[in-house]
Amino acid sequence: MSATTHGGFRNRLTLILCVVLHAFTHAYAVMLVPLYLLMVANLHLTGVKRASLLVSLYALVYNIGQYATGILSDRFNRKLLLGAGLVVNALAITLIGLTRRYDLLLLWAIIAGVGGAIFHPAAGALVPALFPKAPGMAIGLLGIGSGLGFFFGPQFAGWRAQSAHWSSSWLQIAQWQKPCVELGVAGLIAALIFLLVAGEADVGPRHRKTVSAPLPSGMKFRAVTIGLILGCRDFGAVAGFSLAGIYLLRARHMDAEQAGAVLGLTMLLSVLTNPTMVWMTHEGRRLPALRIALILSGLVAAAVPWLSADWAIPILFAFQTCQLATFALSDAALLERFPAAARGRAYGLYLTIAGSMSAAGPWVMGAWTDALGERANFRSGYILPFAAVGVAICFATLAIPLVRKLDPVIPADPLIAPAAAG
């Protein structure tokens, strides 16, 4: 993959830093999952659904804001947007670690979602502009960040919730809150480095003029329709992650550190598979590969509660690897087809629809497993929830013909001028 000739090193450095921001964004989204039971006990909540509501609120605001931030990313400096987004996200996560009032925790989750909403539309517009000759491959490499975040977030949270020993008596910080403080501060440092070091694509005047025009109605309709159908995959993936956490904590009787380690490890292979799948599926092979990955992901999800404890980790490993690969493939396919002048808005609109559907996943699974009562302590109680996850993911294959009907893949966009070093 080659960057534009002007500022090539700066472009590659910016891509690496975007991967880091991507990792923080997804780490924040899932770090509370292995902490559900600790939160319920410490805050005296009435059920897991109250703890998982924080994750759902974060995801809902995160996704509702995608179209608005897509408009911003087509109009303004995307480097500044990305850095500011992580600052807001990280600061809110830090505040979650500093307060015990449940109503304030909900507020911080909402604010964290506002910050997180900036990343995908802005990065989805910036990264292909830096590498106009290979936009799909650049997005595949950007996908490494999702695997890193999903791996590190729950693993770090579970580990530090059990092992952090720094004194916090004057702030009354509970053990489950300490990883929020630590990872929040780390995100603030990463945002500062990004703002100081990263570059921005130099967008020519023709591109800026096209941004003032509204998004064509045909493109809006296609983005919304694809979002509604692929959103079933997004719901299944996010619901499946929370369900896996609850399953490990209750049916497999793991503590927060063990559950966090397992959830993190199940995401690790995607660090390699995401860019590899995108690299292997150029020249018309991307959408057939997406169909296969969706079907495999759905079938594996449905099989989770049928297998013995010895197979719990391998089957979750297979599920998370497959479903994360579907995101890398679908993102690359869409971003190659959306025109550069409207890429932020079209991608943001798609993400708003698909992601908003996914936001209900954690709360739905928390409420479902609360309703199971004592059955939630046995793997047989999870047969229907995991089957529902599998069906939702398989249903998303119906979006593939619609993606194929979008504009043909254009290897280099003439509206994007060579990327600047500054």
NUDREN-329004 format. One record per residue (C-alpha): x negated, y negated, z; residue number from 1. Coordinates in nm, 3 decimals. Last residue first. Layout:
// residues N
<atom px="X" py="Y" pz="Z" seq="NUM"/>
...
// end
This chain:
// residues 422
<atom px="-0.102" py="-1.914" pz="0.810" seq="422"/>
<atom px="-0.253" py="-1.666" pz="0.566" seq="421"/>
<atom px="0.010" py="-1.726" pz="0.307" seq="420"/>
<atom px="0.207" py="-1.458" pz="0.131" seq="419"/>
<atom px="0.208" py="-1.484" pz="-0.247" seq="418"/>
<atom px="0.539" py="-1.632" pz="-0.363" seq="417"/>
<atom px="0.859" py="-1.437" pz="-0.323" seq="416"/>
<atom px="1.125" py="-1.511" pz="-0.582" seq="415"/>
<atom px="0.958" py="-1.280" pz="-0.835" seq="414"/>
<atom px="1.041" py="-0.974" pz="-0.623" seq="413"/>
<atom px="0.808" py="-0.681" pz="-0.678" seq="412"/>
<atom px="0.904" py="-0.310" pz="-0.687" seq="411"/>
<atom px="1.271" py="-0.373" pz="-0.770" seq="410"/>
<atom px="1.497" py="-0.084" pz="-0.665" seq="409"/>
<atom px="1.821" py="-0.089" pz="-0.859" seq="408"/>
<atom px="2.114" py="-0.296" pz="-0.725" seq="407"/>
<atom px="2.351" py="-0.106" pz="-0.496" seq="406"/>
<atom px="2.537" py="0.195" pz="-0.631" seq="405"/>
<atom px="2.299" py="0.441" pz="-0.462" seq="404"/>
<atom px="2.387" py="0.295" pz="-0.122" seq="403"/>
<atom px="2.754" py="0.370" pz="-0.188" seq="402"/>
<atom px="2.677" py="0.728" pz="-0.290" seq="401"/>
<atom px="2.485" py="0.772" pz="0.042" seq="400"/>
<atom px="2.757" py="0.638" pz="0.273" seq="399"/>
<atom px="2.945" py="0.970" pz="0.284" seq="398"/>
<atom px="2.641" py="1.123" pz="0.459" seq="397"/>
<atom px="2.753" py="0.932" pz="0.771" seq="396"/>
<atom px="3.004" py="1.207" pz="0.850" seq="395"/>
<atom px="2.714" py="1.433" pz="0.949" seq="394"/>
<atom px="2.612" py="1.191" pz="1.227" seq="393"/>
<atom px="2.964" py="1.163" pz="1.368" seq="392"/>
<atom px="3.013" py="1.540" pz="1.362" seq="391"/>
<atom px="2.690" py="1.601" pz="1.553" seq="390"/>
<atom px="2.772" py="1.348" pz="1.826" seq="389"/>
<atom px="3.118" py="1.502" pz="1.868" seq="388"/>
<atom px="2.957" py="1.846" pz="1.900" seq="387"/>
<atom px="2.725" py="1.709" pz="2.171" seq="386"/>
<atom px="3.024" py="1.582" pz="2.369" seq="385"/>
<atom px="3.223" py="1.906" pz="2.314" seq="384"/>
<atom px="2.952" py="2.147" pz="2.431" seq="383"/>
<atom px="2.838" py="1.934" pz="2.725" seq="382"/>
<atom px="3.045" py="2.099" pz="2.997" seq="381"/>
<atom px="2.891" py="2.436" pz="2.914" seq="380"/>
<atom px="2.552" py="2.298" pz="3.028" seq="379"/>
<atom px="2.660" py="2.287" pz="3.390" seq="378"/>
<atom px="2.642" py="2.000" pz="3.640" seq="377"/>
<atom px="2.883" py="1.791" pz="3.432" seq="376"/>
<atom px="3.147" py="2.057" pz="3.505" seq="375"/>
<atom px="3.165" py="1.917" pz="3.858" seq="374"/>
<atom px="3.348" py="1.610" pz="3.733" seq="373"/>
<atom px="3.383" py="1.617" pz="3.355" seq="372"/>
<atom px="3.541" py="1.272" pz="3.361" seq="371"/>
<atom px="3.210" py="1.119" pz="3.469" seq="370"/>
<atom px="3.053" py="1.292" pz="3.166" seq="369"/>
<atom px="3.301" py="1.126" pz="2.932" seq="368"/>
<atom px="3.266" py="0.783" pz="3.098" seq="367"/>
<atom px="2.887" py="0.788" pz="3.066" seq="366"/>
<atom px="2.911" py="0.922" pz="2.713" seq="365"/>
<atom px="3.150" py="0.647" pz="2.609" seq="364"/>
<atom px="2.942" py="0.381" pz="2.787" seq="363"/>
<atom px="2.619" py="0.488" pz="2.614" seq="362"/>
<atom px="2.781" py="0.515" pz="2.268" seq="361"/>
<atom px="2.988" py="0.195" pz="2.256" seq="360"/>
<atom px="2.694" py="0.001" pz="2.118" seq="359"/>
<atom px="2.666" py="0.231" pz="1.817" seq="358"/>
<atom px="2.971" py="0.081" pz="1.650" seq="357"/>
<atom px="2.822" py="-0.265" pz="1.695" seq="356"/>
<atom px="2.505" py="-0.138" pz="1.531" seq="355"/>
<atom px="2.673" py="-0.031" pz="1.210" seq="354"/>
<atom px="2.874" py="-0.351" pz="1.164" seq="353"/>
<atom px="2.614" py="-0.602" pz="1.278" seq="352"/>
<atom px="2.336" py="-0.405" pz="1.109" seq="351"/>
<atom px="2.507" py="-0.428" pz="0.770" seq="350"/>
<atom px="2.560" py="-0.802" pz="0.816" seq="349"/>
<atom px="2.196" py="-0.848" pz="0.919" seq="348"/>
<atom px="2.074" py="-0.653" pz="0.616" seq="347"/>
<atom px="2.281" py="-0.870" pz="0.384" seq="346"/>
<atom px="2.183" py="-1.191" pz="0.565" seq="345"/>
<atom px="1.809" py="-1.120" pz="0.591" seq="344"/>
<atom px="1.784" py="-0.985" pz="0.236" seq="343"/>
<atom px="1.972" py="-1.266" pz="0.066" seq="342"/>
<atom px="1.690" py="-1.429" pz="-0.130" seq="341"/>
<atom px="1.495" py="-1.102" pz="-0.131" seq="340"/>
<atom px="1.763" py="-0.907" pz="-0.314" seq="339"/>
<atom px="1.900" py="-0.604" pz="-0.117" seq="338"/>
<atom px="1.794" py="-0.282" pz="-0.291" seq="337"/>
<atom px="1.453" py="-0.215" pz="-0.138" seq="336"/>
<atom px="1.588" py="-0.320" pz="0.202" seq="335"/>
<atom px="1.869" py="-0.066" pz="0.174" seq="334"/>
<atom px="1.658" py="0.237" pz="0.081" seq="333"/>
<atom px="1.387" py="0.153" pz="0.337" seq="332"/>
<atom px="1.643" py="0.110" pz="0.614" seq="331"/>
<atom px="1.819" py="0.435" pz="0.520" seq="330"/>
<atom px="1.498" py="0.637" pz="0.519" seq="329"/>
<atom px="1.356" py="0.496" pz="0.844" seq="328"/>
<atom px="1.692" py="0.534" pz="1.018" seq="327"/>
<atom px="1.736" py="0.893" pz="0.897" seq="326"/>
<atom px="1.389" py="0.980" pz="1.028" seq="325"/>
<atom px="1.502" py="0.870" pz="1.374" seq="324"/>
<atom px="1.784" py="1.126" pz="1.357" seq="323"/>
<atom px="1.557" py="1.412" pz="1.255" seq="322"/>
<atom px="1.288" py="1.351" pz="1.517" seq="321"/>
<atom px="1.547" py="1.296" pz="1.790" seq="320"/>
<atom px="1.726" py="1.622" pz="1.716" seq="319"/>
<atom px="1.411" py="1.833" pz="1.680" seq="318"/>
<atom px="1.268" py="1.712" pz="2.013" seq="317"/>
<atom px="1.608" py="1.765" pz="2.177" seq="316"/>
<atom px="1.597" py="2.126" pz="2.054" seq="315"/>
<atom px="1.237" py="2.176" pz="2.166" seq="314"/>
<atom px="1.303" py="2.030" pz="2.516" seq="313"/>
<atom px="1.616" py="2.228" pz="2.600" seq="312"/>
<atom px="1.487" py="2.556" pz="2.455" seq="311"/>
<atom px="1.355" py="2.707" pz="2.778" seq="310"/>
<atom px="1.670" py="2.585" pz="2.956" seq="309"/>
<atom px="1.887" py="2.808" pz="2.738" seq="308"/>
<atom px="2.057" py="2.704" pz="2.415" seq="307"/>
<atom px="2.423" py="2.635" pz="2.350" seq="306"/>
<atom px="2.410" py="2.285" pz="2.498" seq="305"/>
<atom px="2.181" py="2.150" pz="2.221" seq="304"/>
<atom px="2.339" py="2.317" pz="1.914" seq="303"/>
<atom px="2.572" py="2.028" pz="1.823" seq="302"/>
<atom px="2.276" py="1.791" pz="1.808" seq="301"/>
<atom px="2.084" py="2.029" pz="1.580" seq="300"/>
<atom px="2.371" py="2.043" pz="1.331" seq="299"/>
<atom px="2.408" py="1.665" pz="1.322" seq="298"/>
<atom px="2.036" py="1.600" pz="1.278" seq="297"/>
<atom px="2.007" py="1.861" pz="1.003" seq="296"/>
<atom px="2.298" py="1.706" pz="0.815" seq="295"/>
<atom px="2.158" py="1.355" pz="0.846" seq="294"/>
<atom px="1.805" py="1.463" pz="0.747" seq="293"/>
<atom px="1.932" py="1.643" pz="0.437" seq="292"/>
<atom px="2.136" py="1.342" pz="0.324" seq="291"/>
<atom px="1.845" py="1.104" pz="0.384" seq="290"/>
<atom px="1.614" py="1.327" pz="0.179" seq="289"/>
<atom px="1.859" py="1.309" pz="-0.112" seq="288"/>
<atom px="1.860" py="0.927" pz="-0.067" seq="287"/>
<atom px="1.482" py="0.886" pz="-0.067" seq="286"/>
<atom px="1.394" py="1.113" pz="-0.361" seq="285"/>
<atom px="1.456" py="0.862" pz="-0.638" seq="284"/>
<atom px="1.099" py="0.755" pz="-0.708" seq="283"/>
<atom px="0.977" py="0.731" pz="-0.346" seq="282"/>
<atom px="1.048" py="0.998" pz="-0.087" seq="281"/>
<atom px="0.707" py="1.107" pz="0.041" seq="280"/>
<atom px="0.598" py="0.764" pz="0.168" seq="279"/>
<atom px="0.931" py="0.705" pz="0.344" seq="278"/>
<atom px="0.914" py="1.045" pz="0.511" seq="277"/>
<atom px="0.553" py="0.984" pz="0.617" seq="276"/>
<atom px="0.630" py="0.641" pz="0.760" seq="275"/>
<atom px="0.903" py="0.784" pz="0.988" seq="274"/>
<atom px="0.745" py="1.126" pz="1.048" seq="273"/>
<atom px="0.430" py="1.002" pz="1.221" seq="272"/>
<atom px="0.572" py="0.785" pz="1.499" seq="271"/>
<atom px="0.880" py="1.009" pz="1.477" seq="270"/>
<atom px="0.679" py="1.284" pz="1.648" seq="269"/>
<atom px="0.693" py="1.093" pz="1.978" seq="268"/>
<atom px="1.069" py="1.065" pz="2.020" seq="267"/>
<atom px="1.123" py="1.392" pz="2.207" seq="266"/>
<atom px="0.828" py="1.298" pz="2.426" seq="265"/>
<atom px="1.002" py="0.989" pz="2.558" seq="264"/>
<atom px="1.322" py="1.171" pz="2.651" seq="263"/>
<atom px="1.122" py="1.448" pz="2.818" seq="262"/>
<atom px="0.905" py="1.208" pz="3.017" seq="261"/>
<atom px="1.204" py="0.999" pz="3.121" seq="260"/>
<atom px="1.391" py="1.308" pz="3.238" seq="259"/>
<atom px="1.093" py="1.426" pz="3.445" seq="258"/>
<atom px="1.033" py="1.084" pz="3.601" seq="257"/>
<atom px="1.402" py="1.026" pz="3.675" seq="256"/>
<atom px="1.451" py="1.366" pz="3.841" seq="255"/>
<atom px="1.559" py="1.676" pz="3.650" seq="254"/>
<atom px="1.864" py="1.886" pz="3.741" seq="253"/>
<atom px="1.909" py="2.047" pz="3.396" seq="252"/>
<atom px="2.286" py="1.991" pz="3.394" seq="251"/>
<atom px="2.270" py="1.659" pz="3.579" seq="250"/>
<atom px="1.956" py="1.463" pz="3.492" seq="249"/>
<atom px="1.878" py="1.641" pz="3.166" seq="248"/>
<atom px="2.237" py="1.618" pz="3.041" seq="247"/>
<atom px="2.266" py="1.254" pz="3.148" seq="246"/>
<atom px="1.953" py="1.167" pz="2.948" seq="245"/>
<atom px="2.067" py="1.372" pz="2.648" seq="244"/>
<atom px="2.404" py="1.198" pz="2.657" seq="243"/>
<atom px="2.232" py="0.860" pz="2.657" seq="242"/>
<atom px="2.028" py="0.958" pz="2.350" seq="241"/>
<atom px="2.322" py="1.124" pz="2.179" seq="240"/>
<atom px="2.539" py="0.815" pz="2.220" seq="239"/>
<atom px="2.269" py="0.607" pz="2.051" seq="238"/>
<atom px="2.224" py="0.856" pz="1.764" seq="237"/>
<atom px="2.592" py="0.939" pz="1.723" seq="236"/>
<atom px="2.696" py="0.574" pz="1.718" seq="235"/>
<atom px="2.425" py="0.491" pz="1.465" seq="234"/>
<atom px="2.526" py="0.784" pz="1.247" seq="233"/>
<atom px="2.890" py="0.670" pz="1.262" seq="232"/>
<atom px="2.761" py="0.325" pz="1.172" seq="231"/>
<atom px="2.647" py="0.472" pz="0.843" seq="230"/>
<atom px="3.014" py="0.467" pz="0.744" seq="229"/>
<atom px="3.112" py="0.123" pz="0.872" seq="228"/>
<atom px="2.777" py="-0.031" pz="0.775" seq="227"/>
<atom px="2.802" py="0.101" pz="0.418" seq="226"/>
<atom px="3.143" py="-0.063" pz="0.390" seq="225"/>
<atom px="3.026" py="-0.391" pz="0.543" seq="224"/>
<atom px="2.715" py="-0.416" pz="0.322" seq="223"/>
<atom px="2.916" py="-0.328" pz="0.010" seq="222"/>
<atom px="3.186" py="-0.584" pz="0.087" seq="221"/>
<atom px="2.934" py="-0.857" pz="0.163" seq="220"/>
<atom px="2.743" py="-0.781" pz="-0.158" seq="219"/>
<atom px="3.062" py="-0.813" pz="-0.360" seq="218"/>
<atom px="3.156" py="-1.135" pz="-0.180" seq="217"/>
<atom px="2.824" py="-1.298" pz="-0.271" seq="216"/>
<atom px="2.637" py="-1.434" pz="0.036" seq="215"/>
<atom px="2.696" py="-1.808" pz="0.041" seq="214"/>
<atom px="2.455" py="-2.039" pz="-0.145" seq="213"/>
<atom px="2.209" py="-2.239" pz="0.069" seq="212"/>
<atom px="1.971" py="-1.942" pz="0.067" seq="211"/>
<atom px="1.934" py="-1.966" pz="-0.310" seq="210"/>
<atom px="1.763" py="-2.303" pz="-0.275" seq="209"/>
<atom px="1.507" py="-2.169" pz="-0.026" seq="208"/>
<atom px="1.408" py="-1.889" pz="-0.267" seq="207"/>
<atom px="1.353" py="-2.126" pz="-0.557" seq="206"/>
<atom px="1.141" py="-2.346" pz="-0.329" seq="205"/>
<atom px="0.882" py="-2.072" pz="-0.264" seq="204"/>
<atom px="0.854" py="-1.861" pz="0.046" seq="203"/>
<atom px="0.509" py="-1.838" pz="0.204" seq="202"/>
<atom px="0.527" py="-1.532" pz="0.424" seq="201"/>
<atom px="0.440" py="-1.593" pz="0.788" seq="200"/>
<atom px="0.132" py="-1.502" pz="0.992" seq="199"/>
<atom px="0.077" py="-1.352" pz="1.337" seq="198"/>
<atom px="-0.193" py="-1.468" pz="1.580" seq="197"/>
<atom px="-0.064" py="-1.725" pz="1.830" seq="196"/>
<atom px="0.307" py="-1.637" pz="1.820" seq="195"/>
<atom px="0.228" py="-1.266" pz="1.833" seq="194"/>
<atom px="-0.009" py="-1.305" pz="2.129" seq="193"/>
<atom px="0.258" py="-1.500" pz="2.321" seq="192"/>
<atom px="0.521" py="-1.235" pz="2.244" seq="191"/>
<atom px="0.290" py="-0.956" pz="2.365" seq="190"/>
<atom px="0.234" py="-1.138" pz="2.697" seq="189"/>
<atom px="0.609" py="-1.180" pz="2.747" seq="188"/>
<atom px="0.661" py="-0.813" pz="2.664" seq="187"/>
<atom px="0.408" py="-0.705" pz="2.929" seq="186"/>
<atom px="0.595" py="-0.917" pz="3.186" seq="185"/>
<atom px="0.919" py="-0.736" pz="3.100" seq="184"/>
<atom px="0.752" py="-0.395" pz="3.110" seq="183"/>
<atom px="0.630" py="-0.455" pz="3.466" seq="182"/>
<atom px="0.950" py="-0.616" pz="3.597" seq="181"/>
<atom px="1.174" py="-0.353" pz="3.441" seq="180"/>
<atom px="0.942" py="-0.074" pz="3.562" seq="179"/>
<atom px="0.989" py="-0.205" pz="3.919" seq="178"/>
<atom px="1.369" py="-0.209" pz="3.906" seq="177"/>
<atom px="1.424" py="0.164" pz="3.959" seq="176"/>
<atom px="1.214" py="0.146" pz="4.277" seq="175"/>
<atom px="1.433" py="-0.126" pz="4.427" seq="174"/>
<atom px="1.315" py="-0.487" pz="4.446" seq="173"/>
<atom px="1.417" py="-0.647" pz="4.776" seq="172"/>
<atom px="1.243" py="-0.975" pz="4.682" seq="171"/>
<atom px="1.060" py="-1.009" pz="5.015" seq="170"/>
<atom px="1.012" py="-0.631" pz="5.032" seq="169"/>
<atom px="0.834" py="-0.612" pz="4.697" seq="168"/>
<atom px="0.509" py="-0.432" pz="4.774" seq="167"/>
<atom px="0.339" py="-0.240" pz="4.494" seq="166"/>
<atom px="0.391" py="0.136" pz="4.511" seq="165"/>
<atom px="0.509" py="0.231" pz="4.160" seq="164"/>
<atom px="0.519" py="0.613" pz="4.132" seq="163"/>
<atom px="0.881" py="0.729" pz="4.096" seq="162"/>
<atom px="1.037" py="0.435" pz="3.914" seq="161"/>
<atom px="0.703" py="0.394" pz="3.736" seq="160"/>
<atom px="0.723" py="0.738" pz="3.574" seq="159"/>
<atom px="1.091" py="0.719" pz="3.478" seq="158"/>
<atom px="1.055" py="0.372" pz="3.326" seq="157"/>
<atom px="0.730" py="0.452" pz="3.143" seq="156"/>
<atom px="0.874" py="0.766" pz="2.986" seq="155"/>
<atom px="1.205" py="0.598" pz="2.901" seq="154"/>
<atom px="1.040" py="0.306" pz="2.720" seq="153"/>
<atom px="0.725" py="0.471" pz="2.579" seq="152"/>
<atom px="0.876" py="0.724" pz="2.341" seq="151"/>
<atom px="1.172" py="0.517" pz="2.220" seq="150"/>
<atom px="0.940" py="0.222" pz="2.180" seq="149"/>
<atom px="0.669" py="0.415" pz="1.998" seq="148"/>
<atom px="0.922" py="0.580" pz="1.768" seq="147"/>
<atom px="1.084" py="0.245" pz="1.689" seq="146"/>
<atom px="0.745" py="0.086" pz="1.629" seq="145"/>
<atom px="0.645" py="0.343" pz="1.370" seq="144"/>
<atom px="0.941" py="0.215" pz="1.169" seq="143"/>
<atom px="0.731" py="-0.085" pz="1.060" seq="142"/>
<atom px="0.524" py="0.165" pz="0.862" seq="141"/>
<atom px="0.836" py="0.279" pz="0.679" seq="140"/>
<atom px="0.938" py="-0.084" pz="0.624" seq="139"/>
<atom px="0.600" py="-0.147" pz="0.458" seq="138"/>
<atom px="0.649" py="0.166" pz="0.247" seq="137"/>
<atom px="0.986" py="0.039" pz="0.127" seq="136"/>
<atom px="0.852" py="-0.308" pz="0.045" seq="135"/>
<atom px="0.563" py="-0.181" pz="-0.173" seq="134"/>
<atom px="0.477" py="-0.448" pz="-0.430" seq="133"/>
<atom px="0.643" py="-0.726" pz="-0.225" seq="132"/>
<atom px="0.420" py="-0.663" pz="0.080" seq="131"/>
<atom px="0.440" py="-0.980" pz="0.292" seq="130"/>
<atom px="0.795" py="-1.044" pz="0.172" seq="129"/>
<atom px="0.889" py="-0.685" pz="0.262" seq="128"/>
<atom px="0.767" py="-0.754" pz="0.621" seq="127"/>
<atom px="0.938" py="-1.091" pz="0.672" seq="126"/>
<atom px="1.298" py="-1.011" pz="0.575" seq="125"/>
<atom px="1.335" py="-0.688" pz="0.773" seq="124"/>
<atom px="1.130" py="-0.845" pz="1.053" seq="123"/>
<atom px="1.380" py="-1.132" pz="1.080" seq="122"/>
<atom px="1.689" py="-0.914" pz="1.037" seq="121"/>
<atom px="1.554" py="-0.645" pz="1.274" seq="120"/>
<atom px="1.413" py="-0.861" pz="1.554" seq="119"/>
<atom px="1.660" py="-1.138" pz="1.627" seq="118"/>
<atom px="1.927" py="-0.929" pz="1.798" seq="117"/>
<atom px="1.680" py="-0.834" pz="2.073" seq="116"/>
<atom px="1.689" py="-1.183" pz="2.220" seq="115"/>
<atom px="2.069" py="-1.194" pz="2.231" seq="114"/>
<atom px="2.075" py="-0.839" pz="2.369" seq="113"/>
<atom px="1.849" py="-0.944" pz="2.656" seq="112"/>
<atom px="2.098" py="-1.223" pz="2.731" seq="111"/>
<atom px="2.382" py="-0.968" pz="2.752" seq="110"/>
<atom px="2.180" py="-0.736" pz="2.976" seq="109"/>
<atom px="2.092" py="-1.035" pz="3.197" seq="108"/>
<atom px="2.463" py="-1.112" pz="3.237" seq="107"/>
<atom px="2.549" py="-0.751" pz="3.324" seq="106"/>
<atom px="2.273" py="-0.748" pz="3.586" seq="105"/>
<atom px="2.414" py="-1.074" pz="3.721" seq="104"/>
<atom px="2.754" py="-0.909" pz="3.777" seq="103"/>
<atom px="2.583" py="-0.611" pz="3.944" seq="102"/>
<atom px="2.398" py="-0.824" pz="4.198" seq="101"/>
<atom px="2.062" py="-0.662" pz="4.285" seq="100"/>
<atom px="1.831" py="-0.906" pz="4.107" seq="99"/>
<atom px="1.460" py="-0.911" pz="4.018" seq="98"/>
<atom px="1.421" py="-0.615" pz="3.784" seq="97"/>
<atom px="1.711" py="-0.725" pz="3.566" seq="96"/>
<atom px="1.533" py="-1.062" pz="3.561" seq="95"/>
<atom px="1.229" py="-0.901" pz="3.398" seq="94"/>
<atom px="1.455" py="-0.750" pz="3.131" seq="93"/>
<atom px="1.598" py="-1.098" pz="3.068" seq="92"/>
<atom px="1.249" py="-1.248" pz="3.030" seq="91"/>
<atom px="1.144" py="-0.972" pz="2.790" seq="90"/>
<atom px="1.443" py="-1.023" pz="2.560" seq="89"/>
<atom px="1.417" py="-1.403" pz="2.560" seq="88"/>
<atom px="1.042" py="-1.395" pz="2.488" seq="87"/>
<atom px="1.089" py="-1.118" pz="2.231" seq="86"/>
<atom px="1.336" py="-1.327" pz="2.037" seq="85"/>
<atom px="1.113" py="-1.636" pz="2.051" seq="84"/>
<atom px="0.827" py="-1.443" pz="1.891" seq="83"/>
<atom px="1.047" py="-1.300" pz="1.616" seq="82"/>
<atom px="1.212" py="-1.634" pz="1.540" seq="81"/>
<atom px="0.876" py="-1.814" pz="1.529" seq="80"/>
<atom px="0.740" py="-1.561" pz="1.280" seq="79"/>
<atom px="1.061" py="-1.577" pz="1.079" seq="78"/>
<atom px="1.028" py="-1.949" pz="1.005" seq="77"/>
<atom px="1.373" py="-2.065" pz="0.901" seq="76"/>
<atom px="1.643" py="-2.019" pz="0.637" seq="75"/>
<atom px="1.668" py="-1.650" pz="0.544" seq="74"/>
<atom px="1.579" py="-1.549" pz="0.902" seq="73"/>
<atom px="1.848" py="-1.779" pz="1.042" seq="72"/>
<atom px="2.116" py="-1.618" pz="0.826" seq="71"/>
<atom px="1.998" py="-1.274" pz="0.940" seq="70"/>
<atom px="2.009" py="-1.400" pz="1.298" seq="69"/>
<atom px="2.380" py="-1.469" pz="1.253" seq="68"/>
<atom px="2.430" py="-1.131" pz="1.086" seq="67"/>
<atom px="2.247" py="-0.943" pz="1.362" seq="66"/>
<atom px="2.423" py="-1.108" pz="1.658" seq="65"/>
<atom px="2.692" py="-0.843" pz="1.696" seq="64"/>
<atom px="2.416" py="-0.582" pz="1.711" seq="63"/>
<atom px="2.215" py="-0.700" pz="2.011" seq="62"/>
<atom px="2.534" py="-0.817" pz="2.182" seq="61"/>
<atom px="2.677" py="-0.464" pz="2.162" seq="60"/>
<atom px="2.347" py="-0.289" pz="2.237" seq="59"/>
<atom px="2.280" py="-0.488" pz="2.553" seq="58"/>
<atom px="2.640" py="-0.440" pz="2.664" seq="57"/>
<atom px="2.616" py="-0.065" pz="2.599" seq="56"/>
<atom px="2.291" py="-0.036" pz="2.797" seq="55"/>
<atom px="2.438" py="-0.228" pz="3.090" seq="54"/>
<atom px="2.756" py="-0.018" pz="3.067" seq="53"/>
<atom px="2.541" py="0.294" pz="3.122" seq="52"/>
<atom px="2.513" py="0.204" pz="3.491" seq="51"/>
<atom px="2.888" py="0.157" pz="3.537" seq="50"/>
<atom px="2.961" py="0.470" pz="3.327" seq="49"/>
<atom px="2.737" py="0.671" pz="3.558" seq="48"/>
<atom px="2.994" py="0.636" pz="3.835" seq="47"/>
<atom px="3.140" py="0.426" pz="4.115" seq="46"/>
<atom px="2.827" py="0.218" pz="4.169" seq="45"/>
<atom px="2.658" py="0.199" pz="4.508" seq="44"/>
<atom px="2.376" py="-0.020" pz="4.372" seq="43"/>
<atom px="2.098" py="0.215" pz="4.486" seq="42"/>
<atom px="2.281" py="0.542" pz="4.422" seq="41"/>
<atom px="2.425" py="0.451" pz="4.081" seq="40"/>
<atom px="2.098" py="0.287" pz="3.977" seq="39"/>
<atom px="1.894" py="0.594" pz="4.072" seq="38"/>
<atom px="2.141" py="0.811" pz="3.877" seq="37"/>
<atom px="2.109" py="0.600" pz="3.562" seq="36"/>
<atom px="1.730" py="0.556" pz="3.572" seq="35"/>
<atom px="1.649" py="0.797" pz="3.287" seq="34"/>
<atom px="1.865" py="0.578" pz="3.054" seq="33"/>
<atom px="1.739" py="0.238" pz="3.176" seq="32"/>
<atom px="1.440" py="0.230" pz="2.938" seq="31"/>
<atom px="1.655" py="0.271" pz="2.627" seq="30"/>
<atom px="1.706" py="-0.075" pz="2.475" seq="29"/>
<atom px="1.396" py="-0.227" pz="2.637" seq="28"/>
<atom px="1.175" py="0.033" pz="2.470" seq="27"/>
<atom px="1.350" py="-0.035" pz="2.141" seq="26"/>
<atom px="1.259" py="-0.405" pz="2.132" seq="25"/>
<atom px="0.914" py="-0.346" pz="2.283" seq="24"/>
<atom px="0.825" py="-0.100" pz="2.006" seq="23"/>
<atom px="0.951" py="-0.329" pz="1.731" seq="22"/>
<atom px="0.739" py="-0.610" pz="1.875" seq="21"/>
<atom px="0.434" py="-0.381" pz="1.854" seq="20"/>
<atom px="0.521" py="-0.281" pz="1.497" seq="19"/>
<atom px="0.556" py="-0.651" pz="1.414" seq="18"/>
<atom px="0.202" py="-0.699" pz="1.548" seq="17"/>
<atom px="0.075" py="-0.433" pz="1.309" seq="16"/>
<atom px="0.262" py="-0.595" pz="1.018" seq="15"/>
<atom px="0.115" py="-0.934" pz="1.109" seq="14"/>
<atom px="-0.234" py="-0.785" pz="1.109" seq="13"/>
<atom px="-0.169" py="-0.640" pz="0.764" seq="12"/>
<atom px="-0.050" py="-0.977" pz="0.637" seq="11"/>
<atom px="-0.345" py="-1.159" pz="0.794" seq="10"/>
<atom px="-0.586" py="-0.920" pz="0.620" seq="9"/>
<atom px="-0.417" py="-0.973" pz="0.283" seq="8"/>
<atom px="-0.405" py="-1.355" pz="0.309" seq="7"/>
<atom px="-0.381" py="-1.415" pz="-0.063" seq="6"/>
<atom px="-0.389" py="-1.089" pz="-0.257" seq="5"/>
<atom px="-0.040" py="-0.980" pz="-0.163" seq="4"/>
<atom px="-0.063" py="-0.673" pz="0.048" seq="3"/>
<atom px="-0.140" py="-0.336" pz="-0.098" seq="2"/>
<atom px="0.000" py="0.000" pz="0.000" seq="1"/>
// end
